[in-house]
Amino acid sequence: MTTDVLIIGGGLAGAAAAIELAHAGRHVTIIERSRAPQNKVCGEFLSAEALHYLAHLNIDIAKLGAVPLSSVRLTGSGTAVERPLPFAAMSLTRRCLDESLLQQAESAGAHVQRGCTVERLMQQGDKWLAKLAGGEEINALTIFLAAGKHDLRGFHRPAGKQPNLVAFKMYWRLQPEQTRALGHAVELITNRGGYAGLQPVEGGLANLCCLIHAGHLRRIGGNWHALLQHMQSQSPHLRERLHHAEPALPKPLTVASIPYGFVRESSDGLWYLGDQAAVIPSFTGDGMSLALHTASLAVTTYLSGQSAHTYQQTVARQLRRQVAIATAVSKAVVNHPRASLMLAKLWPSSLAFIARRTRIASELLAP
């Protein structure tokens, strides 16, 4: 099989790139490892930048059940600090959003192969040969690598500036009074060794996404139940939120060794999208925006006839500062949770300040 562009990964970045490339008349093939819609370890916060790109792709997230978010609430062992979000935001599960984008890609003319993985990728002159796990071979002129948190064999990312965090995610069905109290806020909850985010999603559920230093996780017991107990002992606020709450998944989702703070500075011939291009700490809620932005930028650069290296340098120039700021703040919150919360109480506008400094600049967004 031969294709103009082979996209490895059918998540946000891969599917978004496929939609635009297909509309531009390119023959596009997506290789997606999951056979069906899946939940992913993600805070599922859609900032104004993400909403901009989704609207451009004709994805109506309101029809998909997205929940509007209006404020951020920071809390730890004491009183919460709440401030309005300085931009529009919504919340939608990745299971729903990713599937909608993949369907849109197919409708645009992209060929989607599900339940497949690339075992080996080789460059042959000015083309690429991808060998799939089942033995199929695909020849492609161009490779967009959008595999998210999964590295492709032979194309590994470095550790990043904050690689020692472990992430857990669980959906909860809160008690009605706690659902009302959570409202349309995203809550950032600090605790010793890490932090968590809680926000409403569609279907009346709440998404709790947690990060903890791997060493601290080992010290408290090394598993989800130990972490849950630890976070609730540190935060009466979280303990109250989860009082009589029912988990909505059989077990939590988890991922380790996330290269937070990583920004790819150059290319070896591949076009790296999403988390393969840059990984921003989760508390910013800008991971999905970065995925969609890199997809749009890659397509624009590719269609203009420029190189993958030019694209990667542009990504680095645009994103390295905000990723560096976000990583420094993330380290401070993990290492000094009480001091971080105290700063927010003494300087409430710091929440909006940090939010603005860790976003994609509006002038960089594709029209």
C-alpha positions in Angstrom: 0.0 0.0 0.0 1.2 3.5 -0.8 0.1 6.8 0.6 1.1 10.5 0.5 1.1 10.9 4.2 1.1 8.2 6.9 -0.1 9.4 10.2 0.9 7.2 13.2 -1.7 7.9 15.9 -5.3 8.8 15.6 -5.7 11.0 18.6 -6.3 14.7 18.6 -3.2 15.8 16.6 -3.2 12.9 14.2 -6.9 13.1 13.4 -6.9 16.9 13.1 -4.0 16.8 10.7 -5.7 14.1 8.6 -8.8 16.2 8.3 -6.9 19.2 6.9 -4.7 17.1 4.6 -7.6 15.2 3.2 -9.5 18.4 2.5 -6.3 19.6 0.7 -6.5 16.6 -1.6 -3.7 14.5 -0.1 -4.0 10.7 0.2 -3.8 10.2 3.9 -3.7 7.0 6.0 -4.0 6.9 9.8 -2.7 4.0 11.9 -4.5 3.9 15.2 -3.7 1.3 17.9 -7.2 1.2 19.5 -10.0 -0.8 17.9 -12.7 1.3 19.6 -13.1 4.6 21.5 -11.0 4.6 24.6 -10.5 6.8 27.7 -7.1 8.4 28.1 -5.1 9.8 30.9 -5.9 13.5 30.3 -7.4 16.4 32.2 -9.8 17.0 29.3 -9.7 20.8 29.7 -10.4 22.6 26.4 -9.1 26.1 26.5 -10.0 28.9 24.1 -7.2 27.9 21.8 -8.5 24.3 21.6 -12.0 25.6 21.0 -10.7 27.8 18.2 -9.1 24.9 16.3 -12.1 22.5 16.9 -14.5 25.1 15.5 -12.2 25.4 12.4 -12.4 21.6 12.0 -16.3 21.9 12.2 -16.4 19.9 15.5 -19.5 21.0 17.4 -18.5 20.1 21.0 -21.7 21.5 22.4 -23.6 18.8 20.5 -21.2 16.2 21.9 -22.2 17.3 25.4 -19.2 19.4 26.4 -19.5 21.2 29.8 -18.7 24.9 30.0 -16.0 25.9 32.6 -16.0 29.3 34.1 -13.6 29.4 37.0 -10.5 27.8 38.6 -10.4 26.8 42.2 -7.1 26.2 43.9 -7.1 24.3 47.2 -5.0 22.1 49.4 -5.1 21.7 53.1 -6.9 25.0 53.7 -9.3 27.4 52.2 -9.9 27.4 48.5 -8.9 30.3 46.3 -11.3 30.8 43.3 -10.9 33.1 40.3 -12.8 33.4 37.0 -11.0 31.8 34.1 -9.5 34.6 31.9 -10.7 32.8 28.7 -13.5 30.6 27.5 -13.1 26.9 28.3 -15.0 23.6 28.1 -14.7 20.0 29.2 -15.2 16.9 27.1 -13.9 13.4 27.5 -11.2 12.2 25.1 -13.2 9.1 24.4 -15.9 11.3 22.8 -13.7 14.0 21.3 -11.1 11.7 19.7 -13.8 9.5 18.1 -15.6 12.5 16.7 -12.3 13.7 15.1 -11.5 10.3 13.7 -15.0 10.1 12.1 -14.5 13.5 10.7 -11.2 12.4 9.2 -12.9 9.4 7.5 -15.6 11.6 6.2 -13.0 14.0 4.7 -11.5 11.0 2.8 -8.7 9.8 5.1 -8.2 6.0 5.3 -8.2 4.9 9.0 -6.8 1.5 10.0 -7.7 0.7 13.6 -6.3 -2.0 15.9 -2.9 -1.6 14.2 0.6 -0.7 15.4 3.8 0.2 13.6 6.5 -2.2 14.5 9.3 -0.7 12.4 9.8 2.5 10.5 12.6 2.8 7.9 13.7 5.5 5.6 14.4 4.4 2.0 15.8 7.2 0.0 13.2 10.0 0.0 10.4 7.7 1.1 9.5 5.7 4.2 8.5 2.1 4.8 6.3 1.3 7.8 6.0 -2.4 8.8 2.8 -3.1 10.8 2.5 -5.7 13.5 0.4 -8.0 11.3 2.9 -8.0 8.5 1.4 -5.3 6.3 3.8 -2.8 4.7 2.9 0.8 3.9 5.0 3.1 1.7 4.7 6.8 2.4 6.3 9.9 1.1 5.8 11.6 4.5 5.3 10.5 8.1 3.4 12.4 10.7 4.2 10.9 14.1 1.3 11.7 16.5 1.5 8.7 18.8 0.8 10.8 21.9 2.4 9.4 25.1 3.5 6.2 23.2 7.0 6.3 21.7 7.6 4.5 18.5 10.5 2.0 18.6 13.7 3.7 17.4 12.2 7.2 17.8 12.2 7.8 21.6 11.9 11.2 23.2 14.4 12.3 25.9 13.3 12.4 29.5 12.2 16.1 29.6 12.7 18.5 32.5 10.2 16.9 34.9 10.1 13.2 34.0 9.5 11.7 37.4 5.7 12.0 37.8 3.2 9.2 37.6 -0.3 10.1 36.4 -3.6 8.4 37.5 -7.1 9.1 36.2 -10.6 8.1 37.4 -14.1 9.2 36.6 -16.4 9.7 39.6 -20.1 10.0 40.0 -20.3 12.5 42.8 -23.1 12.9 45.3 -25.7 15.5 44.0 -24.6 18.1 46.5 -21.0 17.8 45.6 -21.8 18.0 41.9 -23.6 21.3 42.6 -20.6 22.5 44.7 -18.1 21.6 42.0 -20.3 23.6 39.5 -18.5 24.8 36.4 -15.1 25.0 38.0 -11.9 23.2 37.4 -10.3 22.5 40.8 -6.6 22.2 41.3 -5.8 20.3 44.5 -2.3 20.4 45.9 -0.8 17.7 48.1 2.6 16.5 49.3 4.5 15.2 46.3 2.0 16.1 43.6 -1.3 17.7 42.6 -4.7 16.8 41.1 -7.3 18.3 38.9 -11.1 17.8 39.3 -13.6 19.0 36.8 -17.1 18.1 35.5 -17.4 16.2 32.2 -20.4 15.1 30.2 -22.8 12.5 31.5 -22.9 14.0 35.0 -19.4 12.6 35.8 -16.3 14.3 37.3 -12.8 13.7 36.0 -10.1 13.3 38.7 -6.6 13.4 37.1 -3.7 13.1 39.6 0.1 13.5 39.3 2.5 12.4 42.0 6.3 12.1 42.2 7.3 8.5 41.6 9.5 8.4 44.7 6.7 9.7 46.9 4.3 7.3 45.4 6.6 4.4 46.4 6.9 5.8 49.9 3.1 6.0 50.5 2.4 2.5 49.2 2.9 2.6 45.4 -0.7 2.1 44.2 -3.9 3.9 43.4 -5.7 3.2 46.7 -2.7 4.4 48.7 -2.6 7.6 46.6 -6.3 8.2 47.0 -6.0 7.9 50.7 -2.9 10.1 50.8 -4.6 12.9 48.8 -7.7 12.8 50.9 -5.7 12.9 54.1 -3.9 16.0 52.7 -7.0 17.7 51.4 -10.3 17.9 53.4 -11.7 19.5 50.3 -11.1 16.5 48.1 -12.3 14.1 50.9 -15.5 16.0 51.0 -15.9 15.9 47.2 -15.4 12.1 47.1 -17.6 11.4 50.1 -19.9 8.5 49.0 -18.8 9.1 45.4 -18.8 6.1 43.0 -16.0 5.3 40.7 -17.2 5.1 37.1 -14.4 2.9 35.7 -13.4 -0.6 36.8 -9.9 0.6 37.6 -7.9 3.9 37.2 -6.0 4.7 34.1 -2.3 5.3 34.7 0.9 6.3 32.8 4.4 6.9 34.0 7.6 8.6 32.7 5.8 11.4 31.0 8.5 13.8 29.7 7.1 17.0 31.0 9.0 20.0 29.8 10.2 18.4 26.6 10.2 20.4 23.4 11.6 18.9 20.3 14.1 21.3 18.7 14.8 19.5 15.3 13.6 16.8 13.0 15.2 13.6 11.6 12.8 13.7 8.7 9.6 12.9 10.6 6.9 15.5 11.4 6.3 15.2 15.2 2.9 16.3 16.4 1.2 16.7 19.8 3.1 15.1 22.7 5.7 14.0 20.3 6.6 17.6 19.7 6.1 19.2 23.1 4.8 18.1 26.5 3.4 20.7 28.8 2.6 20.0 32.5 -1.0 19.0 33.0 -2.1 21.8 35.4 -2.1 24.3 32.5 -4.9 22.5 30.7 -3.1 23.4 27.5 -2.1 19.9 26.3 -5.0 19.5 23.9 -4.4 23.0 22.5 -0.8 22.2 21.8 -1.8 19.0 20.0 -4.3 20.8 17.8 -1.9 23.7 17.2 1.0 21.5 16.1 -1.3 19.6 13.8 -2.4 22.8 12.1 1.1 24.2 11.9 2.5 20.9 10.5 -0.2 20.8 7.8 0.4 24.5 6.8 4.1 24.0 6.7 3.9 20.7 4.7 1.4 22.1 2.1 3.6 25.1 1.6 6.5 22.8 0.5 8.7 23.5 3.5 10.6 20.8 5.4 9.9 18.9 8.6 13.0 20.5 10.1 11.6 24.0 9.4 8.3 23.0 11.1 10.0 21.6 14.1 12.1 24.7 14.6 9.0 26.8 14.4 7.3 24.7 17.0 10.2 25.0 19.3 10.4 28.8 18.9 6.7 29.2 19.5 6.3 26.9 22.5 9.6 26.6 24.4 8.9 29.6 26.6 5.4 28.6 27.8 6.5 25.0 28.3 9.5 26.2 30.4 7.3 28.5 32.6 4.7 25.7 33.1 7.4 23.2 34.0 9.0 25.6 36.6 5.5 26.2 38.2 4.8 22.4 38.2 8.0 21.7 40.0 7.2 24.4 42.6 3.8 23.0 43.2 5.1 19.4 43.6 8.0 20.4 45.8 6.3 23.2 47.8 2.5 22.7 47.8 1.8 24.9 50.9 4.0 27.7 49.6 2.3 27.6 46.2 -1.2 27.8 47.8 -0.1 30.6 50.1 1.2 32.6 47.1 -2.2 32.2 45.4 -4.0 33.4 48.5 -1.7 36.4 49.0 -1.6 37.2 45.2 -4.9 35.9 43.8 -4.2 37.4 40.4 -1.2 35.0 40.1 -3.6 32.3 38.9 -4.7 34.4 35.9 -1.1 35.6 35.3 0.2 32.0 35.1 -2.7 30.9 32.9 -1.9 33.7 30.4 1.8 32.9 30.4 1.3 29.2 29.7 -1.1 29.6 26.7 -0.4 29.7 23.0 -0.2 33.4 22.0 -3.3 34.4 20.1 -1.3 35.8 17.2 0.2 32.3 16.5 -3.2 30.6 16.1 -4.0 29.6 12.6 -6.9 31.6 11.1 
